[in-house]
Amino acid sequence: MYILTVIPIDKGIKKEYLTYFSAQEIKLGTIVVVPVRSREIDALVIGIEPAMNLKQELKDAKFQLKKIIRVRGSAPFGDAFFESCLRLRDYTLGSTGAIIDTMLPSAFLDKNIILEKNKEEAEDIESIKLASSENTADIKQEKLIFQATWVDRIGWYRTLIRESFSKKESVFICVPTKYDTEKFKNMLSKGIEHYVYTFSHDMNKKSMVTNYEKSKNEKHPILIIGTGMFLSIPRTDIKTIILEHESSDSYKQFVRPFIDTRTFVEIYASISKSKLILGDTILRPETLYRHQQAEFAEVAPPLFRFTNAEKQVIIDMKSQVDEQNKKSFSVLSNEVKDMIEYCHSHGESVFLFSVRKGLAGVTVCNDCGHTLLCPNCTSPVVLYGNKQRSATKDEGGRVFMCNKCGYKEKTETRCPICTSWNLNPLGIGTDRVYAEVKKYFPHINVVQIDKETTSTDTEARAAIASFYKEKGSILIGTEMAFSYLKDDVYASAIISVDGLFSIPSFNMNQKILHTIEKLQAITQNGILIQTRMSENKVLRNILSGNVLPLYREDLEERKMFGYPPFKKLIKITFTGTAAHGEKAREYINKTLGAYDPQIFSAFVGKVRGEYVTNTVIKIDPKLWPVPLSKDAKADSDLYKRLKAVSDTFTLNIDPEDLL
């Protein structure tokens, strides 16, 4: 009999290691199925010892060991992937099993499939220890940034891929979404179609496993295009990793263990000794600052100009007038109406971008000023129209809905503070834009894409097909629509950019910049930007086409207020009753008081009857470095304090927002 130490591959299990017994000897690095409570889960064998060597320990144990259920086969990933998971575990304060579970496609562990490495790759993972694995020797790794236009990047990538193939080296292009895989494949596969493999999380298991086996066994160098989890494919000839659309917020996960795929890719490239290239039209300020500090070299001097800035026109909505030539509020400016009229008459398509879905983002009482909030979680309720949903008895088919918890309420409601009926919806959402467009252009085909109207991928694809099929159509959509726009549109408009400025985030300038950049990339002709803040310096910099001043100002503000890259942010969240929340504040002050914790209620202060409390600590980045080598360790005192924090708290390293 043998005693096995395993890492449970499951996000819900917080223990790093579990112990079982097996009647047969099992190689290190094998995937086995083990019982945990009433479930069966996968686990990675990292330690094995004959039971006769542990007789006393087994005799003194206060629990009875369970037997493994069955053996799956060799782990479907290489040593570099496993080592990256170990280092990311230390960085995120998560568990190795949760990291593997997040970064490994579930299809690779399907109960009906046994994936095994090639014979020449199938060595035992002898180096795995309980605490960590042996680190590969540190080397000087080539790390580059490539800030250029999409066309320039694609042209250079084509050359790079062919040069790599001539050196018998494979290339991995990491992208943030499944839609990017299709886009890059279309642009890069000409002439090398048989050696291009694409992967996305929504592929059916059979196709994914077939692609896995083909890409793993192909003798010729290959190009892999996929999201970060497919770095698990054990090809030792991948010598170049390109992290594309580096600024995309899709790389950061918003659930435990809060992995940032960009961090994982950087760790993996360091361990696998691969060249790392970070590409985008405008990279993140953190990355540009690292380049400024000589941490990254460059493919070419970074370009800070929008090449099609002349396309953009700012429309001052404060100067809009009605038919009587009086100033009035309007959803669509006269310029946007003229653009729609022109495009439709010439059979051209139009995209109207809206920051929010629904009719209005908030509703306030005109008598007492109270904002209508969800009774469950205190988030502002959003007013929706039901034009594309089943008929209801609400007034005009409208309903108040909370985007946070799903609460719904009829619009026939009074202000809960003063019982007034005088409620005023504010803000401009996709439903409101739709209604306004139909009011002025009832004869035009109008398509809407947002998470409420097109809640599934099938619905969204059907909507975009309808948009492209009929000439002169109008598409109204949130950021979700960018994922489905495969062909250019003739003209675009941002219905209200002010909604972005109102979002409390230190990354908001970058968000606005990238929204406009995305519109530029898909728009052949003009882009109209409606705003009541026409003199805003961010808009003016973007309009000029030169965003270098914006980058410099952004860095100055980040330094002044203690944001990345000048400070490392760690966010700790507690959810519970008001009394428990007070105890949590005391606990955090006692545990992390030496690091000046900032404790405050979350922006959405109540979720499902429980109060949400956030804590943010800002530290010198040197105290918590990305572990690219075995010597890059976090500050031992802070690390111990954070590891000691109760499991009732949620820890998020490098959060995208603080509220």
Sequence and secondary structure as in RCSB ss.txt:
>XXXX:A:sequence
MYILTVIPIDKGIKKEYLTYFSAQEIKLGTIVVVPVRSREIDALVIGIEPAMNLKQELKDAKFQLKKIIRVRGSA
PFGDAFFESCLRLRDYTLGSTGAIIDTMLPSAFLDKNIILEKNKEEAEDIESIKLASSENTADIKQEKLIFQATW
VDRIGWYRTLIRESFSKKESVFICVPTKYDTEKFKNMLSKGIEHYVYTFSHDMNKKSMVTNYEKSKNEKHPILII
GTGMFLSIPRTDIKTIILEHESSDSYKQFVRPFIDTRTFVEIYASISKSKLILGDTILRPETLYRHQQAEFAEVA
PPLFRFTNAEKQVIIDMKSQVDEQNKKSFSVLSNEVKDMIEYCHSHGESVFLFSVRKGLAGVTVCNDCGHTLLCP
NCTSPVVLYGNKQRSATKDEGGRVFMCNKCGYKEKTETRCPICTSWNLNPLGIGTDRVYAEVKKYFPHINVVQID
KETTSTDTEARAAIASFYKEKGSILIGTEMAFSYLKDDVYASAIISVDGLFSIPSFNMNQKILHTIEKLQAITQN
GILIQTRMSENKVLRNILSGNVLPLYREDLEERKMFGYPPFKKLIKITFTGTAAHGEKAREYINKTLGAYDPQIF
SAFVGKVRGEYVTNTVIKIDPKLWPVPLSKDAKADSDLYKRLKAVSDTFTLNIDPEDLL
>XXXX:A:secstr
 EEEEEEE  TT   S EEEEESS   TTEEEEEEETTEEEEEEEEEEEEGGGGHHHHHH SS  EE  EEEEE 
SS HHHHHHHHHHHHHHT  HHHHHHHHS GGGG TT      GGG    TTB SS B         EEEEE  H
HHHHHHHHHHHHHHHHTT EEEEE SSHHHHHHHHHHH TT GGGEEEE TTS HHHHHHHHHHHHH SS  EEE
E GGGGGS  TTEEEEEEESTT GGGB SSTT  BHHHHHHHHHHHTT EEEEEESS  HHHHHHHHTTSSEESS
    B TTGGGEEEEEGGG B TTS B   SS HHHHHHHHHHHHTT  EEEE SB SSBSEEEETTT  B B T
TT  B EEEE TTS   SSGGGEEEE TTT  EEES    TTT  S EEEES BHHHHHHHHHHH TTS EEEES
TTTS SHHHHHHHHHHHHHSTT EEEE GGGGGT  S BSEEEES THHHHTS  TTHHHHHHHHHHHHHHHBSS
 EEEEES TT HHHHHHHHTB HHHHHHHHHHHHHHT TTTSEEEEEEEEE HHHHHHHHHHHHHHHGGG  EEE
EEEEEEETTEEEEEEEEEE GGGS   SSTT    HHHHHHHHHS TTEEEEES S   
